[in-house]
Amino acid sequence: MKRFFPAFAVLLLAMLACNASSFQTATPTPLPPTETSAPTFTFTPEPTFTPTITLTPTITFTPTITPTPTFAFPTVTVNKQAHCRYGPSTAYLHAADLYKGDVGSVRGRAFYSNWLYIKFDELDYFCWVAPSVVDVVGDVSTVNKVEPNLLSIGSNRYGPPRNVQATRDGDDVTITWDQVYMTTDDDRGYLIEAFVCQNGAYLWWTFGYADQFTTSYIVQDEAGCNAPSYGKIYTVEKHGYSKPADIPWPPPP
């Protein structure tokens, strides 16, 4: 059985055959590759501003020092030959001889008298003088009042008087004690320190015996003062004072 091609099919084939030789297959021009990764950025940091710090100096306070003036002790010059003593009255032991022209400074004054506590240039210790034997330059009221410390003076090997008694006859008080036996070389007697009432005044009273053999003393003491009278007695030898013995003072009537 014969197959028949339609006329237009024959015509189409003929056309294709004629043009087959002139038809060229186009070579495609490749496109630039598509970048699929994210771009790499080079980070250029912006400069960080570092401020210039201007330091404020720390001010060190330098105080203005006002010098403290050195206290100027009043000065003295001895105006006659005299004694310097271990306490502020003539009842106390002799401490040194003074001569006209000796100089020193006032380091204290007595509570109950006007005597002065002096450091003389030629002595290595302090002692007491009556103001009448020295000429003073300066104000003695600027120095402190001081008490004599009798127990600091040397030593005493005999001890205080014993059996100390006191009796009253009106305004007279008689003080008695037993003798303290001392060598002749050591013997400087006794010292009494007391406060008594006389004419309405409360008085500091001192008395010294030069030797061991007198063992009684009479002092006037009246009524009429606000404070009670009292006293104490020491044994005195050339090396110093004993501890004191209290006097059992009889009150006024």
C-alpha positions in Angstrom: 0.0 0.0 0.0 1.5 3.3 -1.0 1.8 6.2 1.5 0.9 9.7 0.3 2.4 12.9 1.8 0.3 15.9 1.6 1.5 18.6 -0.8 2.3 21.2 1.8 4.5 18.7 3.7 6.5 18.2 0.5 6.9 21.9 0.1 8.0 22.4 3.7 10.7 19.9 3.4 12.0 21.4 0.2 12.2 24.8 1.9 14.1 23.4 4.9 16.5 21.7 2.6 17.3 24.8 0.7 18.0 26.9 3.8 19.8 24.3 5.8 23.1 25.3 4.3 22.6 29.0 5.2 21.4 28.5 8.8 24.1 28.9 11.5 23.7 27.9 15.0 24.3 31.0 17.2 27.0 30.6 19.8 25.7 32.1 23.0 27.7 34.9 24.6 28.2 34.0 28.2 26.8 36.4 30.7 29.1 37.6 33.4 28.9 35.3 36.3 26.3 36.2 38.8 27.9 36.9 42.3 26.0 34.9 44.8 28.1 35.8 47.9 27.8 39.0 49.8 30.5 41.5 49.0 33.5 41.7 51.3 33.7 45.2 52.8 37.0 46.5 54.0 36.2 48.4 57.3 38.1 51.6 57.6 37.6 52.7 61.2 36.9 56.2 61.9 39.6 57.7 64.1 38.8 57.8 67.8 39.4 61.2 69.2 41.6 61.0 72.2 41.3 64.3 74.1 44.4 65.9 75.4 44.0 65.9 79.2 45.2 69.0 80.9 46.1 68.0 84.5 45.0 70.3 87.3 47.9 70.3 89.7 47.2 69.3 93.3 47.8 72.3 95.5 49.7 71.4 98.6 48.8 73.8 101.4 51.9 75.2 103.0 50.8 76.7 106.3 52.3 79.9 107.5 54.1 78.9 110.7 53.9 81.5 113.4 56.8 80.8 115.7 55.8 80.3 119.3 57.8 82.8 121.4 60.1 81.2 123.9 59.0 82.2 127.4 61.4 84.6 129.0 61.9 83.9 132.7 62.4 86.9 134.9 66.1 87.3 135.8 67.7 88.2 139.1 71.0 89.6 140.3 72.1 89.2 143.9 72.5 92.6 145.6 74.2 91.4 148.8 75.8 88.4 150.3 73.0 86.0 151.3 71.8 82.4 151.7 69.9 80.3 149.2 67.7 77.7 151.0 65.7 74.5 150.3 62.4 76.1 151.2 60.7 79.5 151.0 61.6 80.8 154.5 64.6 81.1 156.9 63.4 78.0 158.7 64.7 75.7 155.9 68.2 74.3 155.4 70.9 76.4 153.9 71.5 75.3 150.2 74.2 77.6 149.0 76.0 80.9 149.7 75.2 83.8 147.4 77.4 86.7 146.5 76.7 90.2 145.1 76.6 90.0 141.3 75.4 86.3 141.1 72.8 86.0 138.4 70.0 83.5 137.7 66.4 83.2 136.5 63.1 82.9 138.4 61.5 79.5 137.9 58.8 79.6 140.5 57.3 81.4 143.5 56.0 80.3 146.8 52.3 79.7 147.5 52.4 81.2 151.0 55.3 83.7 151.0 56.9 86.0 148.6 60.1 84.0 148.2 61.4 83.1 144.7 62.5 79.7 143.3 65.7 80.5 141.4 68.1 78.7 139.1 71.4 80.4 139.5 73.9 80.2 136.7 76.7 79.0 139.0 74.6 76.2 140.6 73.4 73.0 139.1 70.3 72.9 141.3 67.4 75.2 142.3 66.9 77.0 145.6 64.8 79.6 147.3 65.7 83.3 148.1 64.0 86.2 149.8 63.1 88.9 147.2 65.0 91.5 149.3 68.4 90.0 148.4 68.0 90.1 144.6 67.2 92.7 142.0 64.5 91.3 139.6 64.1 92.2 135.9 60.7 90.9 134.6 57.3 90.1 135.9 57.5 87.3 138.6 53.7 86.9 138.4 54.1 85.2 135.0 55.8 82.2 136.7 53.9 79.3 138.4 53.6 78.9 142.1 55.4 75.7 143.4 55.6 73.7 146.6 59.0 72.7 148.0 59.6 69.0 147.8 61.6 68.4 150.9 61.8 64.6 150.5 63.7 65.1 147.2 66.6 66.7 149.0 69.3 64.2 149.8 68.3 61.5 152.3 67.6 61.2 156.1 68.6 58.2 158.1 67.0 59.1 161.4 63.2 59.2 160.6 60.6 61.6 161.9 60.2 62.7 165.6 58.1 60.3 167.7 55.5 60.8 170.5 54.4 64.1 169.0 51.8 65.9 171.2 50.1 69.3 171.3 48.2 70.9 174.1 46.3 74.2 174.3 46.2 76.9 177.0 43.9 79.5 175.7 45.4 80.8 172.4 48.8 79.1 173.1 49.4 75.7 171.5 52.4 73.8 172.9 53.9 71.2 170.7 56.2 68.5 172.2 58.1 65.5 170.8 60.8 63.0 171.8 64.4 63.8 171.0 65.9 62.3 167.9 69.5 61.3 168.6 71.8 62.4 165.8 75.5 62.7 165.5 76.9 66.2 166.1 78.0 66.4 162.4 74.6 65.4 161.1 72.4 67.3 163.6 70.3 70.2 162.1 67.4 70.0 164.5 63.8 70.1 163.6 61.4 71.9 161.2 57.7 72.7 161.9 55.3 73.7 159.1 51.8 74.8 160.3 48.8 76.8 159.4 47.5 78.9 162.4 44.9 81.6 162.9 46.1 84.9 164.3 44.0 88.1 164.4 41.4 86.6 162.0 44.1 85.7 159.4 45.0 82.2 158.3 48.8 82.1 158.3 51.4 79.8 157.0 53.9 79.3 159.8 57.4 77.8 159.8 59.9 77.4 162.5 63.2 75.5 162.7 65.4 74.5 165.6 69.1 74.4 164.9 69.8 71.3 167.0 68.2 68.1 168.4 68.1 69.1 172.1 65.1 71.4 172.2 61.9 69.4 171.9 59.0 71.7 172.4 57.6 74.8 170.7 54.7 77.2 171.6 52.7 79.0 168.8 49.7 81.3 169.1 46.6 80.0 167.5 43.1 81.6 167.9 39.6 81.0 166.9 38.0 82.9 164.1 39.3 81.4 160.8 37.3 79.4 158.3 39.9 76.6 158.0 41.2 74.5 160.8 44.7 74.9 162.1 47.1 72.0 161.6 50.8 71.2 161.4 53.6 68.7 160.8 57.2 68.3 162.1 60.4 66.9 160.4 63.7 65.7 161.7 66.5 67.7 159.9 70.0 66.5 159.3 72.7 67.8 157.0 71.7 65.3 154.2 68.0 66.3 154.2 64.6 65.9 155.7 62.7 63.0 157.2 59.2 62.2 156.4 56.9 64.5 158.4 55.0 63.5 161.5 51.5 65.0 161.9 50.8 67.2 164.9 47.5 66.3 166.6 46.3 69.9 166.7 43.9 70.9 169.5 41.0 73.0 168.2 40.3 76.4 169.7 37.5 76.7 172.3 
